Amino acid sequence: MFTIGCHLSSSKGYAAMAKQAASIDANTFQFFTRNPRGGKAKAIDPADVAAFQQLAAESGIVTFLAHAPYTLNPASDKQQTCNFAREVLADDLQRMEATPGQMYNMHPGSHVGQGAEVGIAKIAATLNEVLQAPHTTTLLLETMAGKGSEVGRSFEELAEIIARIDSGLRQQVGVCLDTCHVWDAGYDIASDLDGVLRQFDQAIGMDRLRAIHLNDSMNPCGAHKDRHAAIGAGHIGFDALHAVARHPQLAGLPFFLETPHDTLAGYAEEIARLRAQKMCQLRTVPN
């Protein structure tokens, strides 16, 4: 089954997101747990969760991806910023238990001039704290484009964060691969997707890969800028992104569009095109 959706607004709750997803032929979705700039999260309504679970069962939605606010930076040189990141992560993971067994994605952070090694150590220390409380959520570290002092610009940096997490907690951690980010970081998924996946496997392990952000890029490979483009409207191109969506090593993973569209119609068009290509590919496989 091809699992694909897009980023949706959570302002009206879980059930509304399930309805929106179904309206564009999506069978998953992503949303911010709170304002992407940070702040207090909206209270979870048990009735809304119950309605969502019924709608999800009816429309084939099994999994979704919650996204942490962009403002979180557990690698900061300011203790107050690190404390805020730890508090929000802990709160979000607790809130995720209203919908058990889902995934929660975060940008690892920026070392702001302290150096990647210091940033990696701080991120891992925060995760060791917030993952101590029992929960059923898988926390995903996102691959980053490498702009500024971002940590996670290489597979090796993400692997180092995971290696520093207590061994008893590592099973709760995975990775979300963002196609725009890895492209901007210098991984040529258009010309050598198999090679990039081998690098991922060697550094992190394919068993850690749990989700894909499927985005085109406004920049050439290695630009380290992180500017998303609609599918087929950027430097990666539709054919290369379609190859990602149908790659056998990625089969079964959920794909999430974070492409720049003002309305759901743009996402619906991308989903329809990707689904059509997937069906075409299946029909051409010989018996």
N, C-alpha and C positions, 0 to 999 in steps of 0.2 A: 504494500500500500504506500502510495506517495503522500507524505504528510507535509502540507505546506499552508502557511498563513502569513499574516502581516502584523505589524505593530498597531494596536488599537488603543483608544482612550478608555481608561478605567473609571471615568467620572460617574458613569451610571451603573457601575457594578458588574459582577461576573456574568449574570444572566444576559445583560445587554450585549456584552462582548461575544457571548456564544451566539446570539441572534445575528449580530453583525458578521461574524465569521461565516455562519451558514449562508448568509445572503450573498456572499461573494465566492461560494464554493470552496471555502477554506475549512480544513479540519484540525486546525490548531491556531494559536494566536499568541502574541507577546504584548505586555503592558508594563508601564511603570508602577511600582508599588506605592509611590507617592509622587508629588511634584518632582520632576527631574532635576530641579535646582535644590531639592532637599525640603525639609519641613515636616510637619506632623502628618501622619498617614490618616486617611479616612477610616472610621470604624467599620469593621466587617459585620455585615448583616447576615445572621444565620439563615434567614428566609431566602435571601438572595443566593447564598451558597447552595441551598437545597434546590432552588429553581434552576440554577446553573447546572447542577449535577444531572437533573432530569433532561434538560436541553442538550447537554453534552452527550448523554447516552443516545438520544434520538438522532443527533447529527454526526455521530462518529468521532467526537472530540475526546481523545484519550489523554493528551498531554498539552500543557501550555508552558510558556516561559515568562516568569516574572523578571523584571529588570530593575536593578538598583539605581538610585539617582546618580547622575553624572558627577555631582559635587563631592561624592565620597572619596577621600584620599587617605587611606591608612598608611601611606608612605610619606606623608607630609613631614616637614621639619618643625611644624607647630603642634604641640601636644594637644591643644584644644581641638584642632582639626582631626587628629588621630582618634581622640576620644569620641568625637561626633560620629566618625565612620564606624567605630566599634559599636556604639549605641544603636545606630540605625540598622546595621547588619544584624545585630542580635534581635532587635525588635521585628525586623522583616522576617527573619527565619522563624520566629515564634508565630507570627501572623500566618505564615505559609502553612502551618499545621491545620488551618481551617479547611485546606484542600490538600490532603496528604499525598506524598509521593510525586510531587511536581519538581520543577527545576527553577533555580534562581541564579540569574546572571549578573556579574559585576565586572566593571573595568578595574584592573588590579590597582592602579594608582600611579602617581608621578613622584619621582624622588626629589624634584625641585632643587637640583644641584648637589645633592648629597652623594650621588653616585648610585648606580643600579644595585650594587651589592647591599648598600644600606637600605634602599627601598625594598628590595626583595625580603630582607630580614624583617623589616617592619610589617610588611603585608602578611608574611607567614605567622608572625607573632599574633597579629590581630585575628587571623583565621583560627589559630589554635585556641584562642579564647572563645570566639563565638560558636565554634563547632562543638564545644564541650557539652552544651545542653542537648539532650536527646531530641532528635527530630527526624523526619522522613524525607526531607528535601535534599536534593543534590545541588550543591553550590558550584556554579560554573565560572571559571576565569576566562575572560574573553581575550582573543588574540588582538593585539593593538597595532596601529599603523607606525608608531614610533615618532610621532610629532613631539617636539619639546623634550621633556624628560620622562615621557611615558615608560613605565615598566611593562614588559610583556610584548616588546617589539620583535622578539625572536622566540621560537619554540623552546630554546634552551633556557631563557629567562622564566618562562612559565614552568618548565620542568624543575627549575631550582626552587621556585616557590613551593611546589607540591612536595618536593623532597624534604623541605624544612617543616612540613606539617607532620604532627605526631603520627606515627605509623597506625595507631588505632583509629585515626580520624580520616585518613586519606581516602577511604572508600566513599566518603561523602563528597569528594571533590572531582569535578570533571572540567572539560574545556569546551567553549563555544568558539568555533572557527568562523571569523567574519571574512568573507571573500574580498571585500574592499580593503579591509585592514591589512590582510596578509599580502595582497598585491602592492599596496602602498609601502609595506615594510620591505618589499624586495623579493617576495616569493612569486615566481612567474607561473601562476596557475593556468594561464592561457596557453603557454607553449609546453609546459612540463608538469601537468597536474600529478601524474604518477610519481614524479620525482619529489614534488612538494609533500605528497602524502607519505612517501618513504622517509623524508626528513622528519615529519611529524611523528611517525611511528618510532623512529630511532631515538628521538629526543624525549617524547612524552609517552607514547604508546597509544595505538588506535583505540584501545579499550576505554581510554579517558575521553574520547571525542563523543559528545552527547548531543550537540546541536550545531546547526549551520545558520549563520546570518548570510543570506543570499543577496548581495548588493553589487552593483557595478560601481566603477570608480571614475571620477572626473579627472584623475591624474594618471600619468604614466607610471609604470612599475618602478617602485623604489623611491617615490616622491616624498614619502613620510608626511603626508598632509591630511589624509582622512576626510575626503569629501565624497559622499555617496552620490551615485547617479542611478537613474532608472535602468532596469534590465535592458541591455542592448544599446543604451545611449551613452555608454562610457568607453574607457580604454580596454576593459576586459572583454566586453562583447557578449552578445546573446549565446553564440555557439559555445564559448568557453564556459559560461555559467550553466548552460544546459548540460554540458558534459559533467560539471560538478553535481548537478541534480540527479543524473542517471548513473553516476560512478558506482560500480558494485561494492566498493569498500564503504560507501556512504549510504547504501541502501538501508532503509528502516529508520534513518535519523530524521528528526523534524527540521524543516527548513522555514526560516522566518525572513520575510521581506522587510527591510528598513529603507526602502527606496523613497525618494522625495515626491510625494503626491499629496495634493490638497484634499482630495476626496477618495472615497472607497472605490470609485470607478477605475482609477488607475491601478490599484492593487488587483481588482477583479480581472482586468485585462491581462496583467502579468501572470496571474494564477492560471487563467484560461489558456494562455499561450504555452506556459510550462507544462500544464497537464496534457495539452494536445500533443506536444512534442514527446512526452513520456509515453502516451498511448501509441503514437506512431512508432516509437522505438520498440515497444513490446510486440507490435504486430509484425515487425520485420525480423524478429528472432525466429530462426528456422525451428521446425518441430524435431 
